[in-house]
């Protein structure tokens, strides 16, 4: 992502997100605006509606996202990429419709996200053929669905939040895991390499959100320095098209 920085093309250049670059669900469906009158827009957790996540099978929520996307594009004719991405938590909707999608997609929570983003991508494709819709494969949505294939104008940004910081992604080491979370109904926690390889089967445009800061041992000086270069080669070998390297806690 750009975030105001300028780098020459010889160093990879920059990629500009139009609008917010991450965690954008609350941009088009903010709970302060909609929760009181439309609690059905938000996730059912088995007991009640929670305002920290959306129900992605609700057609009205999809229309809000489409309207948000088109509004940004109308105001920014040179836009290249827009983020439609989950907020920064591990909450999911377990309503009947969302559960049905998870089951169809091999139990993976990412099924609702990819179908949701695909619908937006199809809606804008004819009018904005050069624009990509970017979304996260992050925490509870890290593992790829088994039925749905990403549209040609969809980018999946896989975030490196599991596994060991002292070994390469390809090693599939679990030592020093930062977050342990399930990304499917059966409680499976997959190594990042497994997630990347599975996403590569269903999506042509894979980006990585990498963490060059080591949050597990944040006060040490680059305890994860050794595997960083090998990880870059591994990403390249697995058809990754872009990388954002977060080097500080604040994401700068």
Order of alpha helices (4+ residues) and beta strands (2+ residues): alpha-alpha-beta-beta-alpha-beta-alpha-alpha-beta-beta-alpha-beta-alpha-beta
